[in-house]
Structures are given as structure tokens and as C-alpha cells.
Amino acid sequence: MAGFMLGSTELRDHLHRVELPDRRQGPLGAYAAEILRYGGFVGSSIECHGQLVRSMERAREHIDRCEGEGRAVESGRVIIAERLSGSKGRFTRRWHAPPGGLWGCLIHANALTPQSSMLFSLAVGVAACEALDSYLPGRPALRWINDVLIDGGKAAGFLIESHSGPRWKEQFHLVGFGININNTSFPEELRGTAVSLCDRRGSHVDLREFSLVFLAKLTWNIGLLYFVEAGGGAGAPDDEGVHPVVSRWCELADTLGRKVVFGFDVISRPQYRATAVDIAADGGLVLNLEDGHTVIEHSGEIRYV
């Protein structure tokens, strides 16, 4: 049995009581209810576990089982575990996932156009940063693509993988998330680089409440992708043609203007140093190289130098 239980009804209630009134105060306030409806599939069902090996493996098994039985896969299903025994990040890196953090996976049946899909990674990072910012205003920051740092230490990360259903070949995003909340002890290799919300806040955080906040932010930001794609409201890009997800990412990030090292596996195989100068319309990171040339990277990772 999981340490806490969470249901889709509670999420819907939180969206109505908290998220919707808050978003109505923002620049897209006139369209807030519509945007949340577009993202309303997030948390359509929520399953909670005491322990899993990997939540993403559980998601794959669920998709394969549903299609194998001739059933449609419900988009927006969220799988949460109190702890993960075999979690990992990019490549072969282990993600420490003991009790106290928020560990899980979102199943997203990808109905976005390729252009909107390019911004999906930014959107989930924005959601996590907004959730953490609601507890520590002004202190969480995004590092491209979607790592969330608090005071320079990594508090949240995502691993987004594609999965094709075995029967109907429907395409899914599996959004693995790991957010350090009340877990304050880290293995040796993570000490000095990983931080938790509880540690930086100086007090325990209600994990169930944080989960609702995070899923509500996911609902908004993923809904925003669909809203803009559908031409909702004023079309949503601002006067300069910047997508609101990109604009919000820039507001929350501390990447632009920083000297960085880039690589597809930046820890084991760093490729080059550059200065991060902008985010392209499709979410790519614009980098000025030391020799004066400019490149745009759409995948990979960076570290600050």
C-alpha cells in the first residue's frame, strides 16, 4: 500500500478551487477554463503503489496489456510509487528514489502535431518549476531542457520516452518524473548536486498536497500546448510570435546568458563549451560557440561552467 492515496476526483477539485482562480489572474485568464479543459485528461486515473521497480515499466506493461485485451489506453493515467527500487535517469544513471519524494510516470497518448510535440519537454519542466515555486517563491529555476534547480542543486528531473502500442501502434509519451520533496539523504555520488524541497524550505512538505499542485500545473501546461495548436483565443503566441510555453520557460529559467558545456551525455562525453543565448521557437537551445559560430541543439543536456 502506498504511503498516500490520491484520486482523480481530488485533482479535479483542486483544479476548480485553486488552479483555475489562480490562472484567471494571469495573462491568459480569459481562456483559463478552456486551457484546463484541454489538459483535463491529465490524472484521468491515478494508481498509487508502495513500491515499484520503475514506474515507466509499469506504464509500458499497462499499455501493452490494454491493447492486448483489445481495450483503448486511457491518456493521462498517472502512476505514482512511494519508492522505486530500479529507477534511472538518462543513459545508465541511477535516480535515487526513496520514500519522501514524488516518483512516477504520466502516460500521454500523443495527439499533438510534431511542432507542438517539440515543446512537450519544456512544458513538463515548467510545470515542475511552477509547483516548486509555489513553496519557495523565486528560488527554483529551470536548466535546459527541463531540470529544475533550487539554489543550484537539482531538485527535479524528467525522462521522456516514446512507446508504441503493440496492436494499434498508437504513439505515447511516457513522462517519468522524480521530484525530491521530503527525502533529504542522498548517496555519495549525488551529495552536493541534489537537493530537496524540504531541506531548502526548512520544513516538512505535505506530499499529497504537493502532488495535487504538480499535477494541476501539468494539466495547465500540457493543456496550453493543445489550446495553442487549436488556435484557441488569440492564437496564444504573443506579439512577437513566441509560444506561451516558451515564454514561461524563459521567465523561470536561469540558463540564458550562462556559459555551459553541452553533450548528449554531458557527464561522460562532454562535446563543447558555449554560451546559451536564446530559446528557438521550437524549444531548441541557441548556443554561441567559442569560435563565434551559432548552433541550435534540440536534444542533449548542459551543465553550467
C-alpha positions as CSV (number, residue, x, y, z in Angstrom):
1,M,0.0,0.0,0.0
2,A,1.3,3.4,-0.9
3,G,2.2,6.0,1.8
4,F,-0.6,8.2,0.5
5,M,-3.5,7.6,-1.8
6,L,-4.6,10.1,-4.5
7,G,-7.6,10.1,-6.8
8,S,-8.7,11.9,-10.0
9,T,-11.7,13.4,-8.2
10,E,-9.4,15.2,-5.7
11,L,-7.3,16.5,-8.6
12,R,-10.5,17.9,-10.3
13,D,-11.5,19.6,-7.1
14,H,-8.0,21.1,-6.7
15,L,-8.1,22.4,-10.3
16,H,-11.5,24.0,-9.7
17,R,-10.7,25.5,-6.2
18,V,-7.1,26.5,-6.6
19,E,-5.6,26.3,-10.1
20,L,-8.5,27.9,-12.1
21,P,-8.8,31.0,-9.9
22,D,-5.0,31.4,-9.9
23,R,-4.8,31.2,-13.7
24,R,-7.6,33.6,-14.1
25,Q,-5.4,36.3,-12.7
26,G,-2.7,35.6,-15.3
27,P,-2.2,36.9,-18.9
28,L,-4.4,34.1,-20.4
29,G,-7.0,34.5,-17.7
30,A,-9.9,34.8,-20.1
31,Y,-9.1,31.4,-21.5
32,A,-8.1,29.7,-18.3
33,A,-11.1,27.3,-18.1
34,E,-10.7,26.3,-21.7
35,I,-6.9,25.6,-21.3
36,L,-7.6,23.5,-18.3
37,R,-10.2,21.5,-20.2
38,Y,-7.7,20.8,-23.0
39,G,-5.3,19.4,-20.3
40,G,-8.1,17.7,-18.3
41,F,-7.0,14.2,-19.3
42,V,-4.0,14.5,-17.0
43,G,-4.8,12.4,-14.0
44,S,-7.8,10.8,-15.7
45,S,-6.9,7.9,-13.4
46,I,-4.2,7.7,-10.7
47,E,-2.7,4.5,-9.4
48,C,-0.6,4.6,-6.2
49,H,1.9,1.9,-5.1
50,G,4.1,1.4,-2.1
51,Q,7.0,0.2,-4.3
52,L,7.7,-0.3,-7.9
53,V,10.9,-1.2,-9.8
54,R,10.3,1.5,-12.4
55,S,7.1,3.4,-13.0
56,M,7.8,3.7,-16.7
57,E,8.0,-0.1,-17.0
58,R,4.6,-0.3,-15.2
59,A,3.3,2.2,-17.8
60,R,4.6,0.1,-20.7
61,E,3.0,-3.0,-19.2
62,H,-0.3,-1.2,-18.8
63,I,-0.3,-0.1,-22.4
64,D,0.6,-3.5,-23.8
65,R,-1.9,-5.2,-21.6
66,C,-4.8,-2.9,-22.6
67,E,-4.1,-3.3,-26.3
68,G,-3.6,-7.0,-25.9
69,E,-7.0,-7.2,-24.5
70,G,-8.5,-5.0,-27.2
71,R,-9.0,-2.0,-24.9
72,A,-8.1,1.6,-25.5
73,V,-5.4,3.1,-23.4
74,E,-6.7,6.0,-21.3
75,S,-4.5,9.0,-21.9
76,G,-3.4,10.9,-18.8
77,R,-3.1,7.9,-16.5
78,V,-0.6,8.7,-13.7
79,I,1.4,6.0,-11.9
80,I,2.9,7.0,-8.5
81,A,5.1,4.9,-6.2
82,E,6.3,5.7,-2.6
83,R,9.7,4.4,-3.7
84,L,11.3,3.0,-6.8
85,S,14.0,0.3,-6.5
86,G,15.3,0.4,-10.0
87,S,14.7,3.9,-11.2
88,K,17.1,5.6,-13.6
89,G,17.6,8.8,-15.4
90,R,19.3,9.4,-18.8
91,F,21.6,6.7,-20.1
92,T,22.5,4.4,-17.2
93,R,22.4,7.0,-14.4
94,R,20.6,5.8,-11.3
95,W,17.9,8.1,-9.8
96,H,17.8,7.7,-6.0
97,A,14.1,7.3,-5.3
98,P,13.4,6.5,-1.6
99,P,10.3,7.3,0.4
100,G,9.6,11.0,0.7
101,G,9.9,12.1,-2.9
102,L,7.4,12.2,-5.7
103,W,8.2,9.4,-8.2
104,G,6.0,8.4,-11.1
105,C,5.0,8.4,-14.7
106,L,2.4,10.0,-16.9
107,I,1.0,8.2,-19.9
108,H,0.3,10.7,-22.7
109,A,-1.4,9.5,-25.9
110,N,0.4,11.9,-28.2
111,A,-2.2,13.7,-30.3
112,L,0.0,16.8,-30.8
113,T,1.4,17.9,-34.1
114,P,5.2,17.4,-34.5
115,Q,5.6,21.2,-34.0
116,S,3.8,21.2,-30.6
117,S,5.5,17.9,-29.6
118,M,8.8,19.7,-29.8
119,L,7.7,21.9,-26.8
120,F,6.5,19.0,-24.7
121,S,9.7,18.7,-22.7
122,L,9.7,22.4,-21.9
123,A,6.1,22.2,-20.8
124,V,6.6,19.4,-18.2
125,G,9.7,21.3,-16.8
126,V,7.7,24.5,-16.5
127,A,5.0,22.5,-14.6
128,A,7.5,21.2,-12.0
129,C,9.2,24.5,-11.6
130,E,5.9,26.3,-11.0
131,A,4.9,23.6,-8.5
132,L,8.2,24.1,-6.5
133,D,8.0,27.8,-6.9
134,S,4.7,27.8,-5.1
135,Y,6.6,26.6,-2.0
136,L,9.8,28.6,-2.5
137,P,8.9,31.7,-4.5
138,G,11.6,32.9,-6.8
139,R,14.2,30.2,-5.9
140,P,13.6,27.2,-8.3
141,A,14.9,27.7,-11.8
142,L,14.9,25.7,-15.0
143,R,18.0,24.4,-16.6
144,W,17.5,23.4,-20.3
145,I,15.7,21.2,-21.2
146,N,13.7,20.6,-18.0
147,D,15.9,20.1,-15.0
148,V,14.6,22.1,-12.0
149,L,17.3,23.5,-9.7
150,I,16.9,25.1,-6.3
151,D,19.8,27.3,-5.3
152,G,21.8,25.5,-7.9
153,G,21.1,21.9,-6.8
154,K,18.9,19.6,-8.8
155,A,15.5,19.0,-7.2
156,A,13.5,17.6,-10.1
157,G,14.2,15.8,-13.4
158,F,12.3,14.1,-16.2
159,L,12.9,11.2,-18.5
160,I,10.5,11.3,-21.5
161,E,10.4,8.2,-23.7
162,S,8.3,7.2,-26.6
163,H,6.3,3.9,-26.7
164,S,4.3,2.4,-29.5
165,G,1.3,0.3,-28.6
166,P,1.9,-3.3,-29.8
167,R,-1.5,-3.8,-31.5
168,W,-2.7,-0.4,-32.9
169,K,0.7,1.3,-32.9
170,E,-0.6,4.3,-31.1
171,Q,2.2,6.6,-30.0
172,F,2.6,7.5,-26.3
173,H,4.9,9.8,-24.4
174,L,5.9,8.2,-21.1
175,V,6.8,11.1,-18.8
176,G,8.9,9.8,-15.9
177,F,9.2,12.3,-13.1
178,G,11.3,12.4,-10.0
179,I,11.0,15.3,-7.5
180,N,12.9,15.5,-4.3
181,I,10.4,16.6,-1.6
182,N,11.0,15.2,1.9
183,N,13.9,12.9,1.1
184,T,17.0,14.6,2.5
185,S,19.6,11.8,2.4
186,F,21.4,11.2,-0.9
187,P,24.0,8.7,-1.9
188,E,27.6,9.8,-2.2
189,E,27.6,10.4,-5.9
190,L,24.7,12.9,-5.5
191,R,25.8,14.8,-2.5
192,G,26.5,18.4,-3.4
193,T,24.4,18.2,-6.6
194,A,21.0,17.0,-5.4
195,V,18.7,19.0,-3.1
196,S,15.2,18.5,-1.7
197,L,12.3,21.0,-1.2
198,C,12.1,20.1,2.5
199,D,15.7,20.8,3.0
200,R,15.7,24.2,1.3
201,R,12.3,25.1,2.8
202,G,13.4,24.1,6.3
203,S,10.1,22.2,7.0
204,H,8.3,19.1,6.0
205,V,6.0,19.3,2.9
206,D,2.6,17.5,2.6
207,L,3.5,15.2,-0.2
208,R,-0.2,14.6,-1.1
209,E,-0.8,18.3,-1.4
210,F,2.3,18.8,-3.5
211,S,1.3,16.0,-5.8
212,L,-2.0,17.8,-6.5
213,V,-0.2,21.1,-7.1
214,F,2.2,19.4,-9.6
215,L,-0.5,17.5,-11.5
216,A,-2.5,20.7,-11.7
217,K,0.5,22.6,-13.2
218,L,0.9,19.7,-15.7
219,T,-2.7,20.0,-16.6
220,W,-2.3,23.7,-17.4
221,N,1.0,23.5,-19.3
222,I,0.1,20.4,-21.4
223,G,-3.4,21.9,-22.0
224,L,-1.7,25.1,-23.2
225,L,0.0,23.1,-26.0
226,Y,-3.3,21.8,-27.2
227,F,-5.0,25.1,-26.8
228,V,-2.5,27.0,-28.9
229,E,-2.4,24.2,-31.5
230,A,-6.2,24.5,-31.8
231,G,-5.9,28.2,-32.4
232,G,-7.6,29.0,-29.1
233,G,-8.3,32.5,-28.1
234,A,-6.0,35.0,-29.8
235,G,-3.9,32.1,-31.0
236,A,-1.8,32.5,-27.8
237,P,1.6,33.4,-29.2
238,D,2.5,36.9,-28.1
239,D,3.0,39.9,-30.3
240,E,6.5,38.6,-31.2
241,G,5.2,35.2,-32.1
242,V,6.6,33.5,-29.0
243,H,4.7,30.4,-27.8
244,P,3.4,31.0,-24.2
245,V,5.2,27.8,-23.1
246,V,8.5,29.1,-24.4
247,S,7.8,32.5,-22.9
248,R,7.1,31.0,-19.5
249,W,10.1,28.7,-19.7
250,C,12.3,31.8,-20.3
251,E,10.7,33.5,-17.2
252,L,11.6,30.6,-15.0
253,A,15.0,29.6,-16.4
254,D,18.5,30.7,-15.4
255,T,20.1,29.2,-18.5
256,L,20.2,32.1,-20.9
257,G,23.4,34.1,-20.7
258,R,25.3,31.3,-18.9
259,K,28.5,29.6,-20.1
260,V,27.7,25.9,-20.5
261,V,29.2,22.6,-21.5
262,F,27.0,20.6,-23.9
263,G,26.8,16.9,-24.7
264,F,24.2,14.2,-25.4
265,D,25.7,12.5,-22.4
266,V,27.4,15.6,-20.9
267,I,28.8,13.9,-17.8
268,S,30.6,11.0,-19.6
269,R,31.1,12.6,-23.0
270,P,31.0,16.4,-23.0
271,Q,31.3,17.8,-26.5
272,Y,31.9,21.5,-26.4
273,R,31.6,24.7,-24.4
274,A,29.4,27.6,-25.4
275,T,27.2,30.5,-24.2
276,A,23.5,29.9,-24.1
277,V,21.9,32.9,-25.7
278,D,18.3,32.1,-26.6
279,I,15.5,29.6,-27.0
280,A,14.3,28.9,-30.5
281,A,10.6,28.9,-31.4
282,D,10.7,25.1,-31.4
283,G,12.4,24.9,-28.0
284,G,15.9,24.4,-29.2
285,L,18.7,25.9,-27.3
286,V,20.7,28.6,-29.2
287,L,24.4,28.4,-28.4
288,N,27.2,30.7,-29.3
289,L,30.4,28.6,-29.7
290,E,33.8,29.9,-28.6
291,D,34.8,30.2,-32.2
292,G,31.9,32.6,-32.9
293,H,29.6,30.2,-34.7
294,T,26.0,29.7,-33.6
295,V,24.3,26.3,-33.3
296,I,20.8,25.2,-32.1
297,E,20.5,22.0,-30.2
298,H,17.2,20.2,-29.8
299,S,18.3,17.2,-27.7
300,G,21.1,16.6,-25.2
301,E,21.9,18.3,-22.0
302,I,24.0,21.0,-20.5
303,R,25.9,21.8,-17.3
304,Y,26.9,25.3,-16.2
305,V,30.6,26.2,-16.0
